[in-house]
Amino acid sequence: MMSNWLEHSVQVEVDAPIDLVWSLWSDLEQIPRWMKWIDSVQVLENDPELSQWKLASSSFEFTWLSRILKLVYHQIIQWESVDGLPNRGAVRFYDHHGKSIVRLTIAYNIPSLLGQLMDNLFLGRIIESTVQADLVRFKEYTIKLQKGLQ
């Protein structure tokens, strides 16, 4: 069966030091705090490079097992799914004079049958705006953390 990979990249400047930004993203189980559709992330005890993800909204639910492919302190966390919903991507971090830039790239596989039912451009816009909003939520979360409000 043919399929299509769709990819989106979004970024945000966060008024927080790279140490804080890195510590939040590298603790994968924290990600549902700012990513709207990510219901849960559970790092496997027997293999910390593997994690079980659950994406859920009111109308759908997907799960997948993800493997960390590349982890460079303060720079990048790159992953790909090894089971379940096909996806891959990376979060890149840039130290910017006491602030941080977070660039998130996600790619996911849409089975061609689903792609025929849905307009990929429309779906892509929904996903891109959702992920951009997630990064804005992350930015707000770091502000609250630094003020001790979370």
N, C-alpha and C positions, 0 to 999 in steps of 0.2 A: 504494500500500500504506500502510495506517495504521501509525503508530508511536507510541511513548510516550517522552517525555523523563522521566528520573528524575534527581533532584538531591539531593545530600548536602552538608552543611556540617559541618566539624569544626574544632576549634581546640585549640591547646596554648600554654601559657606556657613560654617558653624562657629559661633563666637565661643570657642572652647579650645583648650590646648589639645594637641595630638594625643597625649597620654590618655586623657579621658575618652576621647572619641574612639581611639583604638581599643581601650579596655571594654567599652560597651559593645562594639561590633564583634570583637573576638570572643565574647561570651555569647555564643549563638543562642542560648536559651533566653536571653534578654530581648531578642529581636521582636517577638510579638508585642512588646510594649509600645513600639512605634509603627509597626507594619500592620496596617488595617486587616488585610486578608490572611495573614499568618496567624493561625489559631494556636499552634504550639510547635516548639522545636525541642527535641530531646537528643542530647549527645549520648551515644552508646558507651556504656561503662567499659566494655571490653575492647573498644577501638575508638579513641577520641577523634579520629579523622572522619568517622561516620556519624551522621545525625539523621533522625527521623523527623520529617516535616509534615505539617498538616495545614493546608490552605482551605479556608472555609468562608462562605458567605451564606446568606439566607437561602440561596437556591442551588448551591453546589458545594462539593467537598472533594479535595484531592489530597493524596498523600504520596510521599516519595522518600527514598533513602538517598542521602547526598554524601559525597566524599570530598574532603578538602584536597585540592590538587596542588595548591601553592599557598604558602603562608610566609610572608615576609614582614617581620615586625615593623609596625608604623607605616607600611606601604601597601600591602595587598592581601586580600583573602579571596582565593579563587576556588570555585567548586563546580561539580557536575553531578547530576543525579545518576545513580547506578541502578535504581529500581523505581517503578512508579512513574509519576508525571515527568516526562522528559524535559529537563531544563539545565541550564549552565549559566555561569556568570562570574562576576568579580566585583568586589568593593575595593576601590583604591582610595588611599589617604594621602593628602598633601599638607604638609606643615606650611602655614602661610602667616608668618609674623605673629605667632600667638593665637591665631585662629586656625581652623582646619577646613580643608575642602574635602568633601566626601563625594566620590563619583561611583554610582552604582550602575552596572551594566547587567541586564538580565536577558537571556534568550530562552525561548521555550518552543516546543514542537507542537504544532497544530496538525492533527491528522487531516488529510485532504478532505474527507467527508465533512468534518466539522467546518473546515475552511470554506467549503461550498455553501454551507448553511448560514455562515456568518460572514459579514464583510470584514476582512482582515484589517482594513484601515480603521474601521469603526472600533473593532476589538482592540487594536493597537493603541488608539487614542484613549480608550477607557483605561487600559493597563498603564500606559505612560502617565496619564494624569493621576492615577491612584498611587503609583510608585513615587511620583514627584511629591504628592501630598504626604506620603510616608516620610520622605526626607525632611519635609517641613516639620512634621510631628517630631522627628528625631532632634531637629534643631531646637524646638521648644522644650523637649524633654531634657536636653543638656542644660538649658538655661535654668529650668526648675531644679535640676540636680545640683548645679553650682550654687543656687540660692538656698539649698537644703529644703525644698518644698515638696519633693516627690513622695 
